[in-house]
């Protein structure tokens, strides 16, 4: 289905969502579409979200986040996040803090269908002092302390991949992050991809199918979905565009002007790509192909 249809069908006011990707493959286009459709009171459960979360916070879409880390790439300017926490602009949000490892175990628990996962690293931090959902108990076998983190089972996972077939068998090159477990833990999974290919092509390298069709509710072909982030094997990171976002975001008025230009002022992702410039996007593709040639 089209991206607009998938967001309209599966993302609803008050639901919890997670985004795939890590240092690339970030489904930015999906976040922009959530803003256009004015979804509200969302909870984001994620490991290390970047631009997409900051934009959703600034647009007033977020009620709560359950994350380990949040910033904007190398620019370290998740200023909408800071404004929401410090000044309530545009609205205050609740924060539930974890480590990256703990978040990964939360998605593993959700994928396995178990209510929690034990770990010991939380015992060496102050996070359990402020996050009461982390429980410290005595190991029933050896009597030693162990921390428990609750399973993460978001209502919707939105995961971008390099390619998928129309049944939803999705293939990923490069860093998997927690995407395999996110797709299994979520109640619904939207897979966006750079291209939809035949099932016969998928079967040529079946070990690359990280997300199987039975985990997927919607398949959406969205070339350049991750811009300004990279998608390994397809296009490079548009650092200049991301820098310009960070500069605009120094003030909330500056962010709103950026949002009007690049999100609300675009009818859809195709319109956004046209505004970015097809020549610029092609240049990012050529850079990536020179650096990382993979068999696709």
HELIX and SHEET records of a PDB file:
HELIX    1   1 UNK A    3  UNK A   10  1                                   8    
HELIX    2   2 UNK A   28  UNK A   36  1                                   9    
HELIX    3   3 UNK A   51  UNK A   58  1                                   8    
HELIX    4   4 UNK A   73  UNK A   75  5                                   3    
HELIX    5   5 UNK A   79  UNK A   87  1                                   9    
HELIX    6   6 UNK A  100  UNK A  112  1                                  13    
HELIX    7   7 UNK A  121  UNK A  124  5                                   4    
HELIX    8   8 UNK A  127  UNK A  130  1                                   4    
HELIX    9   9 UNK A  179  UNK A  185  1                                   7    
HELIX   10  10 UNK A  199  UNK A  204  1                                   6    
HELIX   11  11 UNK A  206  UNK A  208  5                                   3    
HELIX   12  12 UNK A  213  UNK A  215  5                                   3    
HELIX   13  13 UNK A  239  UNK A  248  1                                  10    
HELIX   14  14 UNK A  252  UNK A  259  1                                   8    
HELIX   15  15 UNK A  260  UNK A  264  3                                   5    
HELIX   16  16 UNK A  269  UNK A  276  1                                   8    
HELIX   17  17 UNK A  278  UNK A  291  1                                  14    
SHEET    1   A 7 UNK A  94  UNK A  97  0                                        
SHEET    2   A 7 UNK A  62  UNK A  67  1                                        
SHEET    3   A 7 UNK A  42  UNK A  45  1                                        
SHEET    4   A 7 UNK A  16  UNK A  19  1                                        
SHEET    5   A 7 UNK A 156  UNK A 164  1                                        
SHEET    6   A 7 UNK A 170  UNK A 171 -1                                        
SHEET    7   A 7 UNK A 209  UNK A 211 -1                                        
SHEET    1   B 7 UNK A  94  UNK A  97  0                                        
SHEET    2   B 7 UNK A  62  UNK A  67  1                                        
SHEET    3   B 7 UNK A  42  UNK A  45  1                                        
SHEET    4   B 7 UNK A  16  UNK A  19  1                                        
SHEET    5   B 7 UNK A 156  UNK A 164  1                                        
SHEET    6   B 7 UNK A 188  UNK A 196  1                                        
SHEET    7   B 7 UNK A 218  UNK A 221  1                                        
SHEET    1   C 3 UNK A 116  UNK A 119  0                                        
SHEET    2   C 3 UNK A 145  UNK A 150 -1                                        
SHEET    3   C 3 UNK A 135  UNK A 138 -1                                        
END                                                                             
